[in-house]
Amino acid sequence: MIKKLSSKISLPIYFSIGVFIIFLITMLITGILTYLSLVFGLLDERILQDKKILTLIILIACTIIGTVISIITSRRMLKSIHTFIDAIDKLAGGDFSMRLQLKHPPEFKILSENINRMAEELGGIEILRTDFVNNFSHEFRTPIVSIKGFAEILKDDELSKDERNEYLDIVIEESTRLAALASNVLNLSKVEAQAILSDRQPFNVGEQIRQCVLLQHTKLTKKHISFKANVQDYEVPGNKEMLSQVWLNLLDNAIKFTPEYGEIEVTMRRLKDQVEITFRDNGVGISPNALPKVFDKFYQQDTSHSTAGNGLGLTIVQKIIELHDGTITCDSVPMQGTTFTVLLPDFKKVRKEMGATNK
């Protein structure tokens, strides 16, 4: 009961109770000392009859006693504040594992919970930053080392023409991979730096997806993939260039992980206020453990890096969709396939909202 009551007492009440207790103890000790002084003859009747002297003595006694008690009790009261100061010092020093356990007063409890949440977020950001740097270094270093190695081999005059052409093809392939990685990093930086999408224009998203499919036709043919499309001429408001990256990335991703003679299907339908676009394949799928990480920077389920890619495509896709006030989700069953579902605001809805705002 007492613990429950103390947890509900706010900070101003705590300070008021503290001041009252200090005042009460001061008066009590002063009274006891005055009484003992009278008993042991330290104060005579002449002093007690002189009200000015008595008042001065009591005032001095209260001041001295009150100051001593305040110093003692303030240490207790300021202990929580020092706890916060120490916690912030640890955070500033990079120790994100610290946690506060203050339960009362309620203001301190809320503050400690917020600091704990901040420490947890900063810890997560630090892990992401470290992973990003490590993966970024690995992804850049691998093609550079490969290019350097084969360039040194090409200096050998005894190489046959076929060997020279083979090594040159590898150098070209690795250079293309490096250029794609640099381009993706720049695109991601550009997208992440954008908080608001200002240059929105309505356009036919169905026609755009059909054009993206044509750009991927060579890859589809090379793997003999059966492609099915149910695409309508729906209009959505957005940045045409950015959304083109989304469809190309999702198509490329589906082709990459779909086996030869596999199937890829793209469908569209209009919901109440949104346009739903799905990309479905019958490829290798994604494991349940990997599914929550598919949109993370540099994350690749294939840790051997045997498949082309750098783990930035889906991150860029998610950022672009979020800029368009949409959502993207991924559902997958290992060895059965993967489905990416994109929801974008319908142009009709946006037009109604704009009309209502203008009124």
C-alpha angles and dihedrals in degrees: 000000000000092000091049091050094047091051089059097049109105126223097259090053090049091055092044091052090046093053091046092051091048090050092047095049091046093053091044095051092043090052093048092048091048091050092048090049090055093046094050094041097248089130120044128206093257091063092045091052092052102079094191094056092043091050091048092050092048090046093051091045092049091048094050095042093042092051093050093047091046091053091050096045095040090062088059093045094046094047091090091050090052087050089057091047092051091047093051090047089054091049091049088051092054099258101136094165094078118111132186123221103190111147103179151080093033092237091057091046092054091045093050091049090051091049090049090051090048091050090050092049092047090049090052092048091050091052090048091048092051092047091047093052093045094047093041090052092047095047092049096040096052098062092038092054090046093050091047093049096050092042089058091049090051089062088071107104092202094068116117120238092252092051092047092051091047092052092045090053089053091050090049091048093049091046089053090049091050092048091049091051092050090048092050092049090051091047091049092049090050094049094045091050090057115087098170130033104222103166099068119156129171114249141162104271092183092059090047092054090050090054091050090052089054090053089054094044094105092054092047092050093046091059094036090236118175109230124201124185134185100178125160131196098256123158123225129177114241151091106308095203094050095048090049087062089054095055093042091050094048092047092046090048092051092048092047095056099035115094124231114290089018128137134249123186130190119191135177133195137166117240125188098291101351144065114232119207121183130191111197129180136172095224133127093298128211126281118244090245093053097043097083090052101050092103095047120113114269092355114150124176088206099071091180088067089223090139121067117257143080104229096252101097098081092042089057090046092054093047092050093048091049090051087056091053090250137120136230126199134181128215122180144168116200112252091003105072149266134264126200114195120198122192118194129176113263115243091232090059093048091048091052091049091049090050092050090049093051091052 
